[in-house]
Amino acid sequence: MARRYDSSTTTFSPEGRLHQVEYAIEAINNAGTCVGILAKDGIVMACEKRVTSGLLAPAKTSEKTYKLCQHATCTVAGLTADANILIDQARLRAARYQYQYQEPIPMEQLVEHVCNYKQAYTQYGGLRPFGVAFLFAGYDVTHGFQLYQSDPSGNYSGWKATVIGANNQAGKSLLKSEYKDEEAEGEADEGGIPGIAAALKLAVKVLNKTMDGTGASTDKMELFVMTLDDTKQCVHKILTDDEVKKIIKEVEDEAASAGD
Amino acid sequence: MSIFTYNGGAIIAMSGKNCIGIASDTRLGIQFQTVACDFQKVFKMSSKLFLGLAGLATDVQTLEKLLQFRMNLYELREERPMSPKAFAELLSNVLYEKRFGSYFVEPIVAGLNDDGSPFLVNMDCIGAPCLAKDYVVAGTATANMHGMCETLWKEGMESEELFETLSQALLASVDRDAISGWGAVVHIVTKDGVMTRELKARQD
């Protein structure tokens, strides 16, 4: 029955759904997982890298993590080609705001701009929606560190911790039980918010679950951390292979000893 | 008074041995009335690239912001720092786009290439570049500055000697120009970093 109402973006179904948008969201559920966790003094994002061929020679530093401006980075789940368009849009918007006001763009405004752009493809023109979901990590002086998730419909929401991409429901349920109670190495805040080190381990744990046992390794995972330096400027860091290996090992050891 | 001399100003950039220096006065005037003595005309675009802009003050400020915008996007997309040469080409294009309604500036691009060698360019207001291996000048006291630089500059100066030479050339030049001076700032750029010093200049 949905057949009649699902080939055009600009048509609601009788149940009040936009099928094209929902199909776009489905496309993302087959893509490499991304986890984002808001930590006490920064943000952690972890991505599953899907290496399709050993012969690939990548041109960019990452196919999952992209810097948008001095104080914001995003990770991508979905069609990379679609993502490239949106990332460029985000970069332009942030740079134009900075040019106009000589101030960094507030995070929510940046996210809303990208989302409004995506929304247009669900209402006008007969063009298909973008098959991308993003996790935006950023900092502004008004609200500090923030983590946002957006999907092809153009909806966005702010999160303390979330997962997008393949097996995101499994990831989310793990976060639900583990995010609040983290108190690793005395780095917890009053609200139980983990510190960066704890957040990194939690992110790896979530990826382990969503990749369901295909084995954590440095060439399959990419870890990103955003913090502030002493001059209140954002530091964007993609962890080196050695640093990732160390965290994977720590998680494995904890899991092994937890079983005792 | 021409539109290029409305606000006044003087900038020199010189090359040394694997280093460059760029210096400017800090006067902002409205014709003959001095309005500020801390007006920035030399801008650090990156640790190895400086942009000096002489001419109409509003265009100096606007162009700096515009080029910062363009450079930020370049570095995000290319994931690498912008070379002085690419920056100079970009600046030239930005200026020529306004061929029939130009920015009233005389820019200087001074930086170090990847291999540490100096890079100096000055341009006219519509982007015609002039590469130099010794020094470049811009502003309202260019005749004075050319005279000083031609005499004082020599090849292979190390950073301290370059600082002295640059400072003396600038100070002597602006002292003979009514609408330049009122303070000066000098930046010396080497592979190890930037040394910025304010000069004690005549406040007249």
Chai-1 contact restraints between the chains, C-beta under 6 A:
chainA,res_idxA,chainB,res_idxB,connection_type,confidence,min_distance_angstrom,max_distance_angstrom,comment,restraint_id
A,T61,B,E79,contact,1.0,0.0,6.0,A-B,restraint_1
A,K67,B,L76,contact,1.0,0.0,6.0,A-B,restraint_2
A,R91,B,L76,contact,1.0,0.0,6.0,A-B,restraint_3
A,A95,B,F69,contact,1.0,0.0,6.0,A-B,restraint_4
A,A95,B,N72,contact,1.0,0.0,6.0,A-B,restraint_5
A,A95,B,L73,contact,1.0,0.0,6.0,A-B,restraint_6
A,Y99,B,K65,contact,1.0,0.0,6.0,A-B,restraint_7
A,Y99,B,F69,contact,1.0,0.0,6.0,A-B,restraint_8
